[in-house]
Amino acid sequence: MSGLLAGKRLLVTGVITDASIAFSVAKLAQENGAQVVLTGYGRLSLVERIAKRLPEPAPVIEVDVTNTEHLANLADRVREHVDGLDGVVHSIGFAPQSCLGGGFLDAPWEDVATALHVSTYSYKSLAMAALPLMSAGGAVVGLTFDATKAWPVYDWMGVAKAGLESASRYLALHLGKQGIRSNLVAAGPLRTIAAKSIPGFDQFEDAWTERAPLGWNLTDQEPAARACLALLSDWFPATTGEIVHVDGGYHAIGA
Ligand SMILES: NC(=O)c1ccc[n+]([C@@H]2O[C@H](COP(=O)([O-])OP(=O)(O)OC[C@H]3O[C@@H](n4cnc5c(N)ncnc54)[C@H](O)[C@@H]3O)[C@@H](O)[C@H]2O)c1
């Protein structure tokens, strides 16, 4: 097997449609020599149907990151398909509607708690659930949306992403001794189900289309997926706690 990820065994979360960033990661990873196990949330039969569009068959196991039982037996269920893991991709985000689209001042704690549980805390819980299968050289990679700024409609999801960025640094700190890296890709806006659930998302689309120095394609998940592959590969052996921007350069300009 040849390719950037030849022989690597990956757990990829977050596929719900073929527009999911995770779908592009899984597809490119297979094309580059990796063996992929997917996790699905909720609509398992839909995820299984989408998985059939990958170049190679990929098993799907059910994981709701807020379900402690799913996490407790995750390693055993993954072991039914692969004998270990070299990488874990966290491509999961959710916030109730009250938390988005300008609702920052009114969103109740219960809704904010859900957003933080699914989008922030789960980065650590997923990594820990997979840890028994991992060894030195392994990598955890997640997806963020630049949380250094307050965006007009991102609200509590922005806070959740700021927490995710910090959680990734702490994971890097705590798993570094075991030789396991934790890095994030900060993607620009992409038209996925998660993005469409944000009222006013078109504001991001317009901003990126007008201002990203390299230009920005709202329907091309591949650049973000390629960065995930690079971070999962052996070509970033001494990089952890890092955030790689894949946003056409938008973060670098003042606008
Ligand atoms: N689309 C964008 O513009 C964009 C930009 C930057 C970062 N991101 C991030 O990329 C990641 C993937 O999102 P996407 O844009 O591909 O959208 P998507 O809707 O395709 O994927 C989101 C995934 O989260 C999963 N999920 C939600 N709740 C879950 C739970 N409780 N347990 C397990 N899985 C759960 C969904 O099933 C879905 O597969 C998210 O972290 C998102 O915030 C997206």
The ligand as a Tripos MOL2 file, in Angstrom:
@<TRIPOS>MOLECULE
LIG
   44    48     1     0     0
SMALL
NO_CHARGES

@<TRIPOS>ATOM
      1 N1        -18.8060   23.8240    7.5910 N.am      1 LIG1
      2 C1        -18.0480   24.8400    8.0160 C.2       1 LIG1
      3 O1        -18.1520   25.9660    7.5530 O.2       1 LIG1
      4 C2        -17.0190   24.5700    9.0870 C.ar      1 LIG1
      5 C3        -15.9570   25.4800    9.2360 C.ar      1 LIG1
      6 C4        -14.9960   25.2590   10.2310 C.ar      1 LIG1
      7 C5        -15.1530   24.1490   11.0650 C.ar      1 LIG1
      8 N2        -16.2030   23.3030   10.8990 N.ar      1 LIG1
      9 C6        -16.3230   22.1530   11.8140 C.3       1 LIG1
     10 O2        -16.1560   20.9530   11.0900 O.3       1 LIG1
     11 C7        -16.7370   19.8960   11.8400 C.3       1 LIG1
     12 C8        -17.5830   19.0530   10.9170 C.3       1 LIG1
     13 O3        -18.7220   19.7740   10.4940 O.3       1 LIG1
     14 P1        -19.2210   19.8190    8.9890 P.3       1 LIG1
     15 O4        -19.1860   21.2420    8.5760 O.co2     1 LIG1
     16 O5        -18.5500   18.7960    8.1750 O.co2     1 LIG1
     17 O6        -20.7830   19.4910    9.1470 O.3       1 LIG1
     18 P2        -21.6000   18.1160    9.1810 P.3       1 LIG1
     19 O7        -22.9950   18.5060    9.5640 O.co2     1 LIG1
     20 O8        -21.4270   17.3620    7.9260 O.co2     1 LIG1
     21 O9        -20.8890   17.3170   10.3790 O.3       1 LIG1
     22 C9        -21.1870   17.5320   11.7390 C.3       1 LIG1
     23 C10       -21.2330   16.1570   12.3750 C.3       1 LIG1
     24 O10       -21.4080   16.2270   13.7860 O.3       1 LIG1
     25 C11       -22.1040   15.0560   14.1380 C.3       1 LIG1
     26 N3        -22.6640   15.1280   15.4860 N.ar      1 LIG1
     27 C12       -23.5330   16.0560   15.9810 C.ar      1 LIG1
     28 N4        -23.8430   15.7400   17.2500 N.ar      1 LIG1
     29 C13       -23.1510   14.5980   17.5730 C.ar      1 LIG1
     30 C14       -23.0630   13.7790   18.7300 C.ar      1 LIG1
     31 N5        -23.7610   14.0540   19.8450 N.pl3     1 LIG1
     32 N6        -22.2470   12.6940   18.7060 N.ar      1 LIG1
     33 C15       -21.5410   12.3890   17.5880 C.ar      1 LIG1
     34 N7        -21.5930   13.1270   16.4500 N.ar      1 LIG1
     35 C16       -22.3960   14.2200   16.4480 C.ar      1 LIG1
     36 C17       -23.1850   14.9580   13.0670 C.3       1 LIG1
     37 O11       -23.7610   13.6600   13.0120 O.3       1 LIG1
     38 C18       -22.3910   15.2990   11.8260 C.3       1 LIG1
     39 O12       -21.8880   14.1300   11.2220 O.3       1 LIG1
     40 C19       -17.4940   20.5490   12.9960 C.3       1 LIG1
     41 O13       -16.6700   20.5570   14.1480 O.3       1 LIG1
     42 C20       -17.6520   21.9640   12.4910 C.3       1 LIG1
     43 O14       -17.8600   22.8990   13.5380 O.3       1 LIG1
     44 C21       -17.1330   23.4730    9.9280 C.ar      1 LIG1
@<TRIPOS>BOND
     1     1     2 1
     2     2     3 2
     3     2     4 1
     4     4     5 ar
     5     4    44 ar
     6     5     6 ar
     7     6     7 ar
     8     7     8 ar
     9     8     9 1
    10     8    44 ar
    11     9    10 1
    12     9    42 1
    13    10    11 1
    14    11    12 1
    15    11    40 1
    16    12    13 1
    17    13    14 1
    18    14    15 2
    19    14    16 1
    20    14    17 1
    21    17    18 1
    22    18    19 2
    23    18    20 1
    24    18    21 1
    25    21    22 1
    26    22    23 1
    27    23    24 1
    28    23    38 1
    29    24    25 1
    30    25    26 1
    31    25    36 1
    32    26    27 ar
    33    26    35 ar
    34    27    28 ar
    35    28    29 ar
    36    29    30 ar
    37    29    35 ar
    38    30    31 1
    39    30    32 ar
    40    32    33 ar
    41    33    34 ar
    42    34    35 ar
    43    36    37 1
    44    36    38 1
    45    38    39 1
    46    40    41 1
    47    40    42 1
    48    42    43 1
@<TRIPOS>SUBSTRUCTURE
     1 LIG1         1 GROUP 0 **** ****
